[in-house]
Amino acid sequence: MPQYSKRLVAIHWLTLFLFIAAFYLGHELDEAHDAAAKMALYPFHFVIGDLLLIVTLLRTYFIRKDGKPAPLAGGNPLGNKIAIGVHHLLYALLIALPVSGIALITTSGLLEAVQARDLVNLPEMGKFALHEVHEVIAKLLLLTIVIHVLAALHHQFILKDNILRRIIFKRFPD
């Protein structure tokens, strides 16, 4: 069975890790009620979001350079089209999420407040429409990831086509 390159496998799992970390920090930022707690979390959320964008752009580069496995030969043609669509949606959302975050912090005054460590002028992010856009994209991405994982598990354990072999370092036996 054709597999993804080792670097694409590494990027796949790094992307998941970065998304989970950014999502967790975003949730903690929404739950934090004091400015000092938010001030402590924002830089980590920013850096992880930036890394998520960079890793996603690297992924698109390496997909073009290394190629990716063709859809499964015995697969359903409609299912293959849906899988390709879900992958494209994942990539689009993985780019849109950090871009919306960058747009939000640069237009809200948040970046300046964090850089100056100015607790008094830390803006209330819920007042900005871009904050809602950022949250909606994060939730859509989470939903798309869940669909992606469920489809992979369906292939692996119901269809028994050993599809997970394509995206892990340690290979399953044939």
Secondary structure, DSSP 8 states (H G I E B T S, - for coil): -----HHHHHHHHHHHHHHHHHHHHHHHHHH--SHHHHHHHHHHHHHHHHHHHHHHHHHHHHHHHH------TTS-HHHHHHHHHHHHHHHHHHHHHHHHHHHHHHHHSHHHHHHHT-STT---GGG-HHHHHHHHHHHHHHHHHHHHHHHHHIIIIIS---GGGGG-SS----
